[in-house]
Amino acid sequence: QVRLVESGGGLVQAGGSLRLSCAASGYTSSSLRMGWFRQAPGKEREFVASVTWSSPTAAYADSAKGRFTISRDNAKSTVYLQMNSLKPEDTAVYYCAGAERVTYDYWGQGTQVTVSS
């Protein structure tokens, strides 16, 4: 079982930055893919970015490319999401998730990000 705990959300003005953290514990295989998702009020949860513990190669949603960076610190079992040039439309609850295969099986409790205009 993998436990994921997010932190780092908050209120920021448009154009500002935030860094989210996701601390993983339990069985964290090097093949585990870690992802960030977000869900805005009244909208479906959407993919933001992903990375695996074994490779720095990352994947991003179009909305995140050029502004967000996902990274991981294997020694700390922590995944980060650096978010720059934030926009009001980035306002959402951000979730960290882990996938052993195709689907994401493990989810954190979420952290609120609010971007004011």
C-alpha positions in Angstrom: 0.0 0.0 0.0 1.3 3.5 -0.9 0.3 6.5 1.1 0.5 9.9 -0.4 0.4 13.3 1.4 0.3 16.6 -0.5 1.3 20.0 0.9 2.2 23.4 -0.4 -1.1 24.7 -1.7 -2.4 28.2 -0.9 -3.5 31.5 -2.2 -1.4 33.3 -4.7 -1.9 36.2 -7.1 -2.0 35.7 -10.8 1.6 35.5 -12.2 2.9 34.1 -8.9 4.4 30.7 -8.1 3.7 27.8 -5.8 5.5 24.5 -5.2 3.5 21.5 -4.3 5.0 18.5 -2.5 3.8 14.9 -2.4 5.5 12.7 0.2 5.1 9.0 -0.6 5.4 6.1 2.0 4.8 2.4 1.9 5.7 0.3 -1.1 7.3 2.8 -3.6 8.6 0.7 -6.5 11.0 2.4 -8.8 8.6 1.7 -11.6 5.8 3.6 -9.8 4.5 6.4 -11.9 3.7 9.5 -10.0 1.2 12.0 -11.3 -0.4 15.3 -10.4 -4.1 15.9 -11.2 -6.4 18.8 -10.4 -10.1 19.3 -10.1 -11.7 22.7 -10.3 -15.3 23.3 -9.0 -17.9 21.9 -11.3 -15.3 20.2 -13.5 -13.9 16.8 -13.9 -10.5 15.8 -12.5 -7.8 16.4 -15.1 -4.2 15.2 -15.6 -1.5 17.8 -15.0 1.9 16.0 -15.1 3.6 12.7 -14.4 7.1 11.2 -13.8 8.5 7.9 -12.6 10.9 7.3 -9.8 13.3 5.6 -12.2 13.5 8.3 -14.9 13.4 12.1 -15.0 11.4 12.0 -18.2 8.1 13.7 -17.5 4.8 14.2 -19.3 2.6 17.3 -19.1 -0.8 18.4 -20.1 -0.9 21.2 -22.6 -2.1 23.6 -20.0 1.0 22.9 -17.9 3.7 22.9 -20.5 6.1 25.8 -20.1 4.8 26.8 -16.7 4.8 23.7 -14.5 7.7 21.4 -13.7 7.4 18.0 -12.1 10.4 16.6 -10.3 11.2 13.9 -7.8 13.6 13.4 -4.9 14.1 9.7 -4.6 16.0 10.0 -1.3 13.1 11.8 0.2 10.4 9.8 -1.6 8.9 13.1 -2.6 7.5 14.4 -5.8 7.2 18.1 -6.5 5.1 20.3 -8.8 6.7 23.7 -9.4 4.0 26.0 -10.8 5.0 29.4 -12.3 3.1 32.1 -14.0 -0.1 30.9 -12.3 -3.5 32.0 -13.8 -6.9 32.2 -12.2 -7.9 29.1 -14.2 -5.3 27.1 -12.4 -7.5 27.3 -9.3 -8.3 23.8 -8.2 -7.7 21.1 -5.7 -4.5 19.4 -6.7 -4.0 15.7 -6.1 -1.0 13.5 -6.1 -1.4 10.0 -7.4 0.6 6.8 -8.0 0.2 4.2 -10.7 1.8 0.7 -10.7 0.5 0.0 -14.2 -1.9 1.8 -16.3 -4.4 3.2 -13.8 -3.7 5.4 -10.9 -4.4 3.3 -7.8 -3.2 5.5 -5.0 -4.4 9.1 -4.3 -3.6 11.8 -1.8 -6.2 13.9 0.0 -5.6 16.9 -2.2 -4.3 20.4 -1.6 -6.2 23.6 -2.5 -4.6 26.1 -4.9 -6.3 29.4 -5.4 -5.1 32.0 -7.9 -6.6 35.5 -7.5 -6.8 37.9 -10.5 
